[in-house]
Amino acid sequence: MPTAQAATGRTITTDIPARLDRLPWSRWHWTVVIGLGTVWILDGLEVTVVGNIAGRLAEPGSGLPVTSGQITGTAAALYVAGACSGALFWGRLTDRYGRKKLFMITLVVYLAATALTAISFTAWWFFLFRFLTGFGIGGEYAAINSAIDELIPAEYRGRVDLIINGSFWLGAVGGSLLSIVALNTDLLPANIGWRLTFALGAVLALVILLVRRHVPESPRWLLIHGREREAEDIVADIERQIETETGKPLTEPQGELKIHQRKSITFREIARTVFGQYRKRAALGFSLFIGQAFLYNAITFGFGAILTTFFNIPADHTGYYFAVIAIGNFCGPLLLGKLFDTIGRRIMISTTYLLSGLLLFGTAWLFGRGSLDATTLTACWCVVLFFASAGASSAYLTVSEIFPMETRAMAIAFFYALGTAAGGISGPLLFADLTSTGNVGDTVLAFQIGAALMCAAGLVAAFLAVNAERRSLEDIARPLTATAAGKT
């Protein structure tokens, strides 16, 4: 039970973090996973659908006066810009006003923006709401990763975080298959099919919003912001539910934390903490995000163009190939996730990055020799992305657990925005030119750049990754509000 002493800023001693970390897996944790994690499916759906239906939107009769280049160029860049700015904007508010309030607001922003995208009647309207859709999704990354890490027990945190971030690719599978239906004018008119895909995203977001209402505020956040009674009530209710489910009492928590409560942390303190006190960890986060962002935003999402340019695959058939590599992407975090909690973060992060980079170098060599066709290239990408996806998901896990509680959402937002901007804006400008020339050597170079960045990030992780497996968040990075005595 927390104890408090009256002062200008109260100091409390609490065992709530230890109580959360010693919980066994339960139905309540599944509620958290479903309520918070499924939004990544929406992001995968959004990105994939737009890329795959670009050709149809640009055709006469689509009801939208845009070109294919505007959709894959301007609209895609605006979506990325929205995601980056949204992450930074909402990330700061998430640290200041709480996880739940913000993960409800950002989902509503996404829902409204994607619904309004469905009724686009002119280019500027489409571009505006693509930006606002990204603005909502960017905020989700900061609010959701913060809440998940603070609610999931330390023993399961790595695998759960990886699988949730990897669920983006379930949305990509759905988006690929959905685009095939949307492009079939025998089933849907050219000006209706693409609208229904965006409308479906809004419907799914509404369902997630209803589930998300039952996910509580992070007790860890409440403790720091002077609301320990609410934190106690939430944790006590979770414990009662789990004891009822298991039919036996919970084990005693180990360890207490002494916190000097504060209502807010200044932006200067956050910057000084992340880039001063934890500068090696900041370099790690930067490396991981840049490596995976270039691989995915710059190369993988141009996979359809590579198929049509070099193997003459019709545009309305590329969705089948993308669905296959999307499955490979999801299987990586799903099957390798547990190893991040058992073998450990340092070994698994560095291994997945290095393996995916080396395998991509091999794919580039085979592609340059003319040894691959559309099917075997897809198979190679499946193997590469099996490891790359686990590594990319671990980047989100890493920056969400290696910085202090008070800076968590902002740190996630910063590294996400930085990596996404580099890979999603500057990356396509470079790689689109390389892969669209029809010159095999240029595409080989694109592959090699992505591979080199993944390998470089893997080497950085081998030296700087933090052994955070099965450790409490407070042990990995002591809260800024923790007193000098720290944990007892």
C-alpha positions in Angstrom: 0.0 0.0 0.0 1.3 3.5 -0.8 2.2 5.8 2.1 2.5 9.6 1.7 3.9 12.5 3.6 2.5 16.0 3.1 4.9 18.4 1.4 5.0 20.9 -1.4 5.6 17.9 -3.7 4.5 14.7 -1.8 6.9 11.7 -1.5 5.2 8.3 -1.6 6.6 4.8 -1.2 4.8 2.3 -3.4 5.0 -1.3 -4.5 2.7 -0.9 -7.5 5.3 -1.4 -10.2 6.4 -4.6 -8.5 2.8 -5.7 -8.2 2.2 -5.2 -11.9 5.3 -7.0 -12.9 4.6 -10.2 -10.8 1.2 -10.7 -12.4 0.6 -14.0 -14.3 -0.7 -13.7 -17.9 -4.5 -13.4 -17.8 -7.6 -12.5 -19.7 -7.2 -8.9 -18.5 -3.8 -8.7 -20.3 -5.5 -9.9 -23.5 -7.9 -7.0 -23.2 -5.0 -4.6 -23.1 -3.4 -6.3 -26.2 -6.7 -6.2 -28.2 -7.7 -2.8 -27.1 -4.3 -1.1 -27.7 -2.4 -3.3 -30.1 -4.9 -3.7 -32.9 -4.4 -0.1 -34.1 -1.2 -1.3 -35.8 -3.4 -3.4 -38.1 -5.1 -0.2 -39.2 -1.8 1.5 -40.0 -0.8 -1.5 -42.1 -4.1 -1.4 -43.8 -3.8 2.3 -44.6 -0.3 2.2 -46.0 -0.8 -0.9 -48.1 -4.2 0.0 -49.5 -3.1 3.4 -50.7 0.0 2.0 -52.4 -1.9 -0.8 -54.1 -4.9 1.2 -55.3 -2.9 4.1 -56.6 -3.3 3.0 -60.2 -7.1 2.8 -59.9 -7.4 6.1 -58.2 -5.5 7.7 -61.1 -7.8 6.3 -63.7 -10.7 8.3 -65.3 -13.9 7.5 -63.6 -12.4 7.1 -60.1 -14.1 10.3 -58.9 -10.8 11.8 -57.8 -8.7 14.0 -60.2 -5.2 12.8 -59.1 -2.3 11.1 -60.8 -0.6 7.9 -59.7 2.5 9.9 -58.9 0.6 12.3 -56.7 -0.8 9.4 -54.7 2.5 7.5 -54.2 4.4 10.7 -53.9 2.5 13.7 -52.5 -0.1 11.8 -50.6 2.4 9.3 -49.2 4.7 12.1 -48.1 1.9 14.0 -46.4 0.8 10.8 -44.6 4.4 10.4 -43.3 4.7 14.1 -42.4 1.4 13.8 -40.5 2.6 10.7 -38.7 5.9 12.4 -37.7 4.3 15.7 -36.6 1.5 13.8 -34.8 4.0 11.6 -32.9 5.8 14.7 -31.6 2.7 16.7 -30.8 0.8 13.9 -29.1 3.9 12.4 -27.5 4.5 15.4 -25.4 0.8 15.5 -24.3 0.9 11.8 -23.5 3.7 12.3 -21.0 1.9 15.3 -19.5 -1.8 14.3 -19.5 -1.8 10.6 -19.4 -1.8 7.5 -21.6 -5.5 6.7 -21.7 -6.7 10.2 -22.5 -4.4 10.5 -25.5 -4.8 7.0 -26.9 -8.6 7.7 -27.0 -8.2 11.1 -28.6 -5.6 9.9 -31.2 -7.9 7.0 -32.3 -10.8 9.4 -32.7 -8.6 11.7 -34.9 -7.7 8.7 -37.0 -11.3 7.5 -37.3 -12.6 10.8 -38.4 -9.8 11.5 -40.9 -10.0 8.2 -42.6 -13.8 8.4 -42.8 -13.5 11.8 -44.4 -10.8 10.5 -46.8 -13.5 8.1 -48.1 -15.7 10.9 -49.3 -12.8 12.8 -51.1 -14.1 14.7 -54.1 -10.9 16.6 -55.1 -7.2 16.3 -54.7 -6.7 18.9 -51.9 -9.4 17.2 -49.7 -7.7 13.8 -50.2 -4.2 15.2 -49.4 -5.5 17.0 -46.3 -7.1 14.0 -44.7 -4.2 11.7 -45.6 -2.1 14.1 -43.5 -4.6 14.1 -40.7 -4.9 10.3 -40.8 -1.1 10.1 -40.4 -1.4 12.7 -37.6 -3.6 10.4 -35.6 -1.6 7.3 -36.3 1.7 9.0 -35.2 0.1 9.9 -31.9 -0.9 6.3 -31.5 2.7 5.1 -31.6 3.7 7.2 -28.6 0.6 6.7 -26.5 0.1 3.0 -27.2 3.7 1.8 -26.8 4.0 3.7 -23.5 0.8 2.2 -22.1 1.6 -1.3 -23.2 5.1 -1.4 -21.6 3.7 0.1 -18.4 0.8 -2.4 -18.1 2.4 -5.7 -19.3 4.5 -7.7 -16.8 8.3 -7.6 -17.2 8.5 -11.3 -18.0 6.3 -10.9 -21.2 7.0 -7.3 -22.2 9.4 -8.1 -25.0 7.4 -10.7 -26.9 4.1 -8.8 -26.4 5.5 -5.5 -27.7 7.1 -7.2 -30.7 4.0 -9.1 -31.7 1.8 -6.0 -31.3 4.2 -3.8 -33.4 4.5 -6.7 -35.9 0.7 -6.9 -36.3 1.1 -4.0 -38.7 1.7 -6.7 -41.2 -1.7 -8.4 -40.6 -3.1 -5.1 -41.7 -0.8 -5.2 -44.7 -2.1 -8.7 -45.6 -5.7 -7.4 -45.3 -4.8 -4.3 -47.3 -3.2 -6.3 -50.1 -6.2 -8.6 -50.4 -8.7 -5.8 -50.0 -7.0 -3.8 -52.8 -7.5 -6.8 -55.1 -11.3 -6.6 -54.5 -11.3 -2.8 -54.7 -9.5 -2.9 -58.1 -12.0 -5.4 -59.6 -14.5 -3.3 -61.5 -16.6 -6.4 -62.1 -17.4 -6.4 -58.4 -17.4 -2.7 -57.6 -17.6 0.5 -59.7 -14.3 2.4 -60.1 -15.5 5.3 -58.0 -16.8 3.2 -55.1 -14.3 0.4 -54.4 -11.5 2.6 -53.1 -13.9 4.6 -50.9 -15.1 1.4 -49.2 -11.6 0.5 -48.2 -11.2 3.7 -46.3 -14.7 3.4 -44.8 -13.7 -0.1 -43.6 -10.8 1.4 -41.7 -13.1 3.8 -39.9 -15.5 1.0 -39.0 -12.6 -1.1 -37.6 -11.4 1.9 -35.6 -14.8 2.4 -34.1 -14.8 -1.2 -32.9 -11.3 -0.8 -31.4 -12.5 2.4 -29.7 -15.3 0.5 -27.9 -12.9 -2.1 -26.7 -10.3 0.5 -25.6 -12.7 2.1 -23.2 -12.0 -0.8 -20.8 -8.3 -0.3 -20.7 -7.3 1.7 -17.7 -4.8 4.6 -17.3 -1.3 3.5 -16.6 -0.9 3.1 -12.8 2.8 4.1 -13.2 1.8 7.4 -14.8 -0.8 8.0 -12.1 1.8 7.5 -9.3 4.1 10.1 -10.6 1.4 12.7 -11.1 0.0 12.6 -7.6 -2.9 10.2 -8.2 -1.7 7.2 -6.2 -5.2 6.4 -4.9 -6.5 5.9 -8.5 -3.4 3.8 -9.2 -4.1 1.7 -6.1 -7.7 1.1 -7.1 -6.8 0.1 -10.6 -4.1 -2.4 -9.6 -6.3 -3.8 -6.8 -9.1 -4.4 -9.3 -6.7 -6.1 -11.7 -5.5 -8.4 -8.9 -9.0 -9.3 -7.9 -9.9 -10.2 -11.5 -6.8 -12.4 -11.9 -7.2 -14.1 -8.5 -10.8 -14.9 -9.5 -9.7 -16.3 -12.8 -6.8 -18.4 -11.4 -8.6 -19.5 -8.2 -5.4 -18.9 -6.1 -3.7 -15.9 -4.4 -1.0 -14.0 -6.1 2.6 -14.1 -5.0 4.0 -11.3 -2.8 5.6 -8.4 -4.8 9.3 -7.8 -4.4 10.6 -4.3 -4.0 9.2 -0.8 -3.4 9.9 2.5 -5.1 10.0 6.0 -3.4 8.8 8.8 -5.7 8.7 12.5 -5.2 5.5 13.4 -7.1 5.5 16.2 -9.7 2.7 17.4 -12.0 5.0 17.9 -15.0 8.5 17.5 -16.4 9.9 20.3 -18.5 10.9 19.8 -22.1 14.5 20.9 -21.2 14.7 18.1 -18.6 13.5 15.6 -21.1 16.1 16.6 -23.7 18.8 16.7 -21.1 17.9 13.2 -19.9 17.6 11.5 -23.3 20.5 13.2 -25.0 22.8 13.9 -22.0 22.4 11.3 -19.3 21.4 8.5 -21.8 23.3 9.6 -24.9 24.5 6.1 -25.7 21.0 4.8 -25.5 19.9 7.7 -27.8 22.6 6.7 -30.3 21.2 3.1 -30.1 17.6 4.3 -30.7 18.7 6.5 -33.6 20.6 3.7 -35.3 17.8 1.1 -35.0 15.2 3.4 -36.3 17.2 4.7 -39.2 18.2 1.2 -40.3 14.7 -0.3 -40.3 13.0 2.9 -41.7 15.1 2.9 -44.8 14.6 -0.8 -45.3 10.8 -0.6 -45.0 9.7 2.9 -46.1 12.3 3.2 -48.9 12.6 -0.3 -50.4 9.9 -2.7 -49.2 7.0 -0.4 -50.0 8.3 0.0 -53.5 8.1 -3.8 -54.0 5.1 -3.5 -56.3 7.0 -1.1 -58.6 9.9 -3.5 -58.8 7.6 -6.4 -59.8 5.9 -4.4 -62.5 9.2 -2.8 -63.8 11.4 -5.9 -64.0 9.0 -8.9 -64.1 6.0 -7.4 -66.0 3.5 -8.3 -63.2 0.2 -6.5 -63.7 -0.5 -3.8 -61.2 -3.7 -5.5 -60.0 -1.8 -8.7 -59.2 1.0 -7.2 -57.1 -1.2 -7.4 -54.0 -0.9 -11.2 -54.0 2.9 -11.0 -53.8 2.8 -8.3 -51.2 0.4 -10.4 -49.1 3.0 -13.2 -49.1 5.9 -11.0 -47.8 3.5 -9.4 -45.3 2.9 -12.8 -43.8 6.6 -13.4 -43.6 6.9 -10.0 -41.8 4.3 -11.0 -39.2 5.8 -14.5 -38.6 9.1 -13.0 -37.5 7.9 -11.2 -34.3 5.4 -13.9 -33.7 7.9 -16.8 -33.7 11.0 -14.9 -32.5 9.4 -12.7 -29.9 9.8 -15.0 -27.0 13.6 -15.2 -27.6 13.9 -11.5 -26.8 12.7 -12.3 -23.3 14.8 -15.5 -22.9 18.0 -15.2 -24.9 18.0 -11.5 -24.3 17.7 -8.1 -26.0 21.3 -7.5 -27.0 21.8 -10.9 -28.8 18.4 -10.9 -30.5 18.4 -7.3 -31.6 21.9 -7.4 -33.1 21.3 -10.9 -34.7 18.0 -10.0 -36.4 19.4 -6.7 -37.8 22.7 -8.3 -39.0 21.0 -11.4 -40.5 18.4 -9.4 -42.4 21.1 -7.1 -43.7 23.4 -10.0 -44.8 20.4 -11.8 -46.4 19.5 -8.7 -48.3 23.0 -8.4 -49.6 22.6 -12.0 -50.9 19.3 -11.1 -52.5 20.9 -8.1 -54.2 23.6 -10.4 -55.6 21.1 -12.9 -57.0 18.9 -10.1 -58.4 22.0 -8.5 -60.1 22.9 -11.9 -61.7 19.4 -12.3 -63.1 18.9 -15.4 -61.0 15.5 -14.4 -59.6 12.0 -14.2 -61.0 8.9 -12.6 -59.3 8.3 -15.7 -57.2 11.8 -16.4 -56.0 12.4 -12.7 -55.4 9.3 -12.7 -53.2 10.6 -15.8 -51.4 14.0 -14.1 -50.7 12.2 -11.0 -49.4 10.1 -13.3 -47.1 13.2 -14.7 -45.5 14.9 -11.2 -45.2 11.8 -9.7 -43.7 11.2 -12.6 -41.3 14.3 -11.4 -39.4 14.0 -7.7 -40.3 10.5 -7.4 -38.9 11.5 -8.8 -35.5 14.4 -6.3 -35.5 12.3 -3.4 -36.6 9.7 -4.2 -33.9 12.4 -4.4 -31.3 13.4 -0.8 -32.2 10.0 0.4 -30.8 10.4 -1.9 -27.8 13.9 -0.5 -27.1 13.1 3.2 -27.1 10.0 2.6 -25.0 11.8 0.8 -22.2 15.4 2.3 -21.9 14.4 5.8 -20.9 12.9 7.1 -17.7 9.1 6.9 -17.2 8.6 10.7 -17.5 10.3 10.8 -20.9 8.9 7.6 -22.4 6.2 8.8 -24.8 8.3 11.7 -26.0 11.3 9.4 -26.6 9.2 7.1 -28.6 7.7 10.0 -30.5 11.1 11.5 -31.3 12.8 8.4 -32.5 9.8 7.3 -34.5 9.5 10.7 -36.1 13.2 10.8 -36.9 13.3 7.4 -38.4 10.1 7.7 -40.3 11.1 11.1 -41.7 14.4 9.7 -42.9 13.0 6.5 -44.3 9.6 7.8 -45.4 10.6 11.1 -47.0 14.3 11.1 -47.9 14.3 7.4 -48.6 11.7 7.3 -51.3 13.3 10.3 -53.0 16.5 8.3 -53.4 15.2 4.8 -54.0 12.2 5.7 -56.2 14.7 7.1 -58.7 16.9 4.0 -58.5 14.2 1.4 -58.8 12.2 3.2 -61.5 15.0 3.4 -64.0 14.6 -0.2 -65.1 18.3 -0.5 -64.7 19.2 -3.7 -62.7 22.3 -2.1 -61.3 20.4 0.8 -59.8 18.0 -1.5 -58.0 20.9 -3.6 -56.7 22.4 -0.4 -55.3 19.1 0.4 -53.5 19.1 -3.1 -51.9 22.7 -2.7 -50.9 22.1 0.6 -49.2 19.2 -0.8 -47.1 21.3 -3.9 -46.3 24.3 -1.8 -45.2 22.2 0.4 -42.9 20.6 -2.7 -41.2 24.1 -4.3 -40.7 25.4 -1.0 -39.3 22.5 -0.8 -36.8 23.1 -4.4 -35.8 26.7 -3.7 -35.0 25.7 -0.7 -32.9 23.2 -2.9 -31.0 25.9 -5.5 -30.4 27.8 -2.9 -28.4 25.1 -0.6 -27.0 21.9 -2.6 -26.6 20.6 -2.8 -23.0 19.9 -6.1 -21.3 16.3 -5.2 -20.4 14.8 -8.7 -20.6 12.6 -9.6 -17.6 13.6 -6.4 -15.8 11.2 -3.8 -14.4 11.1 -0.5 -16.3 12.2 1.3 -13.1 15.3 -0.9 -12.9 16.2 -0.3 -16.6 15.9 3.4 -16.2 15.2 5.0 -12.9 12.3 7.5 -12.9 13.4 11.2 -12.7 10.9 11.6 -9.8 12.5 8.7 -7.8 14.1 9.9 -4.7 17.8 9.5 -3.9 17.0 6.3 -2.0 15.5 4.8 -5.1 14.2 1.3 -4.9 14.2 -0.6 -1.6 
